[in-house]
Amino acid sequence: MDKKVRYVGWQCRLYPSRRQADALANCREGLRGLSNALLGASQLKYSQTGRQMTSKELRAFAQDWYYRRANRNHFPSSAIYQAASDMHAAFRNWFRKVRPAQGLPRFKPEGRAPGIYLSNAAIRFDGNRVRLPNFGWMRWRGGELPNNRLPGPKRRASRGLVSGRVWRDAGERWMLSCVFECGPIDSAIPSASTAIVRQDGDRILADVDGTSLGTGVSGEDRRAEMEKRRLRRLQRRLHRCREGSKRRARLLERIRVVARRARNRARDRHHKLTTTVVRTAEVIIAEEVRGEVLRQLKYKAEWHDRKLQVRRGPPEPGRESVRHARGDRRPTPVDEARIVERGSE
């Protein structure tokens, strides 16, 4: 990745009309059917010929599926071809020498529909409205667009936009995740020499030259513990409800809201902590840090020209091959958008 370009993930909530919401839901469900059809066709060809469908064959199958639909105007072409590319990448990863952790591609059940991929040439922002191809203009909320966005090619409708994906979160809200190309940021002058970041379960502790930045008695940690206790109480009440009752549906909605708020607060704490550590220290030592926190430390250290040292303990049984398979591959713009989506589900 070019050091002069930063790929910044960004998301917002969409407020479609009833007609637009129905069109989005139908498109999302149709893409689930396309993904299952691609998987079935690929498995059938492998059983007959001993080889998988190539990327060109998958795209041709998706195109034929698209033209056989009566309501094909509800399906953006970018989403159709992205479904074929995702299926080809899933099989390519599976047949590598070192198998990935997610395993062989599987059929998507009802309720597990993929997001709607949109190209950069189609999404247009205008104030508090955004235009999505095949769905029209709709309102959005979620802060401000990233600063220092690069113009890119002239065909882009929105400055700096690389790609977008429309999806639904656990609270049945329509969300839009985007990736923007932004210029380099002004690196802050470090005020400390070394910072040590440790992960203990869900708690992230950081020491900058002997000064603790994250402790177990902070207000954020107490609030997170209160949310966990509240979730446990709601789940106990849920088990006492009759299946299909209105009370059970109301409790499920409350559980989704509390869980979503807990995830958002945890993500906000992680971003604030990693940003403070990277801007403050020149050398960052990550001990037993994994997952999203390690990913944030990696790209933020690269943005600010910091030195990151990752120290891992003894590997877990059966996890050596997975760690070797993932390696230190830098995320692509599409990967950044998927990371934002997964972290909010």
C-alpha positions in Angstrom: 0.0 0.0 0.0 1.2 3.4 -0.9 2.3 5.4 2.2 0.8 8.5 0.7 -2.7 6.9 0.6 -4.7 5.9 3.7 -7.8 3.6 3.3 -10.3 4.8 5.9 -13.4 2.8 6.8 -16.6 4.7 7.6 -20.2 3.8 8.2 -23.5 5.5 8.7 -27.1 4.6 9.2 -29.6 4.8 6.3 -33.2 5.9 6.5 -34.9 4.4 3.4 -38.5 4.8 2.6 -40.8 1.8 2.9 -40.5 1.2 -0.8 -36.7 1.5 -0.7 -36.5 -0.8 2.3 -38.5 -3.5 0.6 -36.3 -3.2 -2.5 -33.2 -3.5 -0.4 -34.5 -6.5 1.5 -35.5 -8.2 -1.8 -32.1 -7.5 -3.3 -30.3 -8.8 -0.2 -32.4 -12.0 -0.2 -31.8 -12.4 -4.0 -28.0 -12.2 -3.5 -28.3 -14.9 -0.9 -30.0 -17.1 -3.5 -27.3 -16.2 -6.1 -24.5 -17.1 -3.6 -26.1 -20.5 -2.9 -26.7 -21.1 -6.7 -23.0 -20.3 -7.4 -21.9 -22.7 -4.7 -24.2 -25.5 -5.9 -23.1 -25.1 -9.5 -19.4 -25.1 -8.5 -19.8 -28.3 -6.4 -21.8 -30.0 -9.2 -19.0 -29.3 -11.7 -16.4 -30.5 -9.2 -18.2 -33.8 -8.7 -18.5 -34.3 -12.5 -15.1 -33.1 -13.8 -12.9 -32.9 -10.7 -12.3 -29.1 -11.1 -13.9 -26.0 -9.8 -15.5 -23.2 -11.8 -13.1 -20.5 -12.9 -13.6 -16.8 -12.1 -14.8 -16.3 -15.7 -17.3 -19.1 -15.5 -18.7 -17.9 -12.2 -19.1 -14.4 -13.6 -20.9 -15.8 -16.6 -23.2 -17.9 -14.3 -24.0 -14.8 -12.3 -24.7 -12.7 -15.4 -27.0 -15.4 -16.7 -28.8 -15.6 -13.3 -29.2 -11.8 -13.5 -30.8 -11.7 -16.9 -33.2 -14.5 -16.0 -34.6 -12.4 -13.1 -37.9 -10.6 -13.8 -37.1 -7.8 -11.3 -33.4 -7.4 -12.3 -33.6 -3.6 -12.0 -33.4 -4.1 -8.2 -30.0 -5.7 -8.4 -26.9 -3.5 -9.0 -24.5 -5.1 -11.4 -21.6 -4.5 -9.1 -23.3 -6.6 -6.4 -23.9 -9.5 -8.9 -20.3 -9.6 -10.0 -19.0 -9.2 -6.4 -20.9 -12.3 -5.4 -19.1 -14.3 -8.1 -15.7 -12.8 -7.0 -16.4 -13.7 -3.4 -17.2 -17.3 -4.3 -14.1 -17.7 -6.4 -11.9 -16.2 -3.6 -13.5 -18.5 -1.0 -12.7 -21.6 -3.1 -9.2 -20.3 -3.9 -8.5 -19.8 -0.2 -9.8 -23.3 0.7 -7.5 -25.0 -1.9 -4.4 -23.3 -0.6 -1.7 -25.4 1.0 -2.6 -24.0 4.4 -6.3 -24.1 4.9 -8.1 -20.9 6.3 -9.9 -20.9 9.6 -13.4 -20.3 8.1 -13.3 -23.7 6.2 -15.1 -24.8 3.0 -17.7 -22.4 1.6 -21.2 -23.3 2.9 -24.8 -22.5 1.9 -26.2 -19.4 3.5 -29.4 -20.1 5.5 -32.3 -17.6 5.8 -31.3 -14.6 7.7 -27.6 -14.8 6.7 -27.8 -12.8 3.5 -24.7 -11.0 2.4 -24.4 -7.2 2.0 -25.0 -5.3 -1.2 -21.7 -4.3 -2.7 -21.7 -1.0 -4.6 -19.0 0.5 -6.8 -17.3 3.8 -6.3 -18.8 5.3 -9.5 -22.4 4.9 -8.3 -22.6 6.3 -4.8 -23.2 10.0 -4.5 -23.2 12.1 -1.3 -25.1 15.4 -1.1 -25.3 16.9 2.4 -27.4 14.5 4.6 -28.5 12.5 1.6 -26.9 9.7 -0.3 -27.8 8.2 -3.7 -27.5 4.5 -4.1 -27.7 2.9 -7.5 -31.0 1.2 -8.3 -32.5 2.5 -5.0 -32.4 6.3 -5.2 -31.8 9.0 -2.7 -32.2 8.4 1.0 -31.2 10.2 4.2 -28.2 9.1 6.3 -26.8 9.9 9.8 -23.5 9.0 11.4 -21.1 11.9 11.8 -19.0 13.5 9.1 -17.3 12.1 6.1 -13.5 11.5 6.5 -11.2 14.5 6.1 -8.4 14.9 3.6 -10.1 12.7 1.0 -8.3 12.3 -2.3 -10.1 13.1 -5.6 -9.1 10.0 -7.5 -10.3 9.5 -11.1 -12.9 11.8 -12.6 -15.6 9.1 -12.9 -16.0 9.0 -9.1 -19.3 10.5 -8.0 -18.0 11.0 -4.4 -14.6 12.4 -3.5 -12.2 9.6 -2.3 -14.8 6.9 -2.3 -13.5 3.4 -3.1 -16.4 1.1 -2.5 -19.5 0.7 -0.3 -21.7 -2.1 1.1 -25.3 -1.9 2.4 -26.2 -4.3 5.2 -28.5 -4.8 8.2 -27.3 -4.9 11.7 -28.6 -6.9 14.7 -31.2 -4.2 15.3 -32.7 -4.6 11.8 -31.3 -1.1 10.8 -30.0 -0.4 7.4 -26.3 0.6 7.4 -23.9 1.8 4.8 -20.1 0.9 5.1 -17.7 2.8 2.8 -13.9 2.9 2.2 -12.3 6.2 1.3 -8.9 7.1 0.0 -7.4 9.8 2.1 -4.1 11.6 2.2 -1.4 11.1 4.8 -2.0 12.6 8.3 0.3 14.9 10.2 2.2 12.5 12.5 2.3 13.7 16.0 5.7 14.1 17.8 5.9 11.3 20.3 6.1 12.4 23.9 7.1 9.0 25.3 9.6 6.3 24.2 7.9 3.0 24.8 4.3 1.8 25.3 3.2 -1.7 26.3 -0.3 -2.9 25.3 -1.6 -6.1 26.9 -4.9 -7.9 26.4 -6.5 -9.8 29.2 -9.8 -11.2 27.9 -12.0 -8.3 27.0 -9.8 -5.8 28.9 -7.1 -3.8 27.1 -4.3 -2.4 29.4 -1.7 0.0 28.2 1.4 1.4 30.0 3.3 4.4 28.5 6.7 4.8 30.2 5.2 3.3 33.4 2.0 5.3 33.4 -1.2 3.2 33.0 -3.7 4.3 30.4 -6.2 1.5 30.9 -7.2 0.1 34.3 -9.8 -2.3 35.6 -11.6 0.3 37.7 -12.3 3.0 35.1 -15.8 4.2 34.5 -15.9 2.6 31.0 -15.1 -0.8 32.4 -17.7 -0.5 35.1 -20.3 0.4 32.5 -19.3 -2.6 30.4 -19.7 -4.9 33.4 -23.1 -3.4 34.1 -24.2 -4.1 30.5 -23.0 -7.7 30.8 -25.1 -8.2 33.9 -28.1 -6.6 32.2 -27.7 -8.9 29.2 -27.6 -12.0 31.5 -30.8 -10.8 33.3 -32.5 -10.3 30.0 -31.4 -13.7 28.7 -32.7 -15.4 31.9 -36.1 -13.7 31.3 -36.0 -14.7 27.7 -35.8 -18.4 28.6 -39.0 -18.1 30.7 -41.0 -16.7 27.7 -43.2 -18.9 25.5 -41.9 -19.4 22.0 -43.6 -17.0 19.5 -45.1 -14.8 22.2 -45.1 -11.0 22.0 -43.2 -10.7 25.2 -40.4 -12.8 23.8 -40.3 -10.6 20.7 -40.0 -7.5 22.9 -37.2 -9.0 25.0 -35.3 -10.0 21.8 -35.5 -6.5 20.6 -34.2 -5.2 23.9 -31.3 -7.7 23.9 -30.3 -6.6 20.4 -30.3 -2.9 21.5 -28.2 -3.6 24.6 -25.8 -5.9 22.8 -25.3 -3.3 20.0 -24.6 -0.5 22.5 -22.1 -2.7 24.3 -20.3 -3.5 21.0 -20.2 0.1 20.0 -18.8 1.2 23.4 -16.2 -1.5 23.3 -15.1 -0.5 19.8 -15.0 3.2 20.8 -12.8 2.3 23.8 -10.4 0.4 21.6 -10.1 3.1 19.1 -9.5 5.8 21.7 -6.9 3.7 23.5 -5.0 2.6 20.4 -5.0 6.2 19.0 -3.6 7.6 22.3 -0.9 5.0 22.5 0.2 5.4 18.9 0.3 9.2 19.0 2.1 9.2 22.4 4.8 6.6 22.1 7.5 6.0 19.5 7.8 2.2 20.1 4.7 0.1 20.8 5.0 -3.4 22.2 1.9 -5.5 21.8 1.8 -8.5 24.2 -0.9 -11.1 23.7 -2.9 -8.6 21.7 -5.0 -10.1 18.9 -8.0 -9.5 16.8 -9.4 -6.0 16.1 -7.1 -4.3 18.6 -4.0 -5.7 16.9 -5.3 -4.6 13.5 -5.8 -1.1 14.7 -2.3 -0.9 16.2 -0.8 -2.1 12.9 -2.4 0.4 10.6 -2.2 3.3 13.0 1.5 2.6 13.6 2.0 2.7 9.9 0.1 6.0 9.5 2.2 7.7 12.2 5.6 6.0 11.3 5.8 4.2 14.7 7.6 0.9 15.4 5.3 -1.9 16.4 6.6 -5.1 18.1 4.2 -8.0 18.5 5.0 -10.5 21.2 2.8 -13.7 21.3 2.8 -16.4 23.9 2.9 -20.1 23.2 0.5 -21.0 20.3 -2.8 -22.6 21.1 -3.2 -26.3 20.1 -4.1 -26.6 16.4 -3.7 -22.9 15.7 -0.2 -22.7 14.3 -1.3 -23.3 10.7 -4.1 -20.6 10.9 -1.7 -18.0 12.2 0.8 -18.9 9.4 -2.0 -18.7 6.8 -3.1 -15.3 7.8 0.4 -13.8 8.2 0.9 -10.1 8.0 -1.1 -9.5 4.9 -2.2 -5.9 4.6 -6.0 -5.4 4.1 -7.3 -4.3 0.7 -9.9 -1.6 0.5 -12.7 -4.2 0.2 -11.3 -6.0 3.3 -11.5 -2.7 5.2 -15.1 -2.4 4.4 -15.9 -5.9 5.5 -14.0 -5.4 8.7 -16.2 -2.4 9.6 -19.3 -4.5 8.8 -18.3 -7.5 10.8 -17.4 -5.4 13.8 -20.9 -3.9 13.9 -22.9 -7.1 13.5 
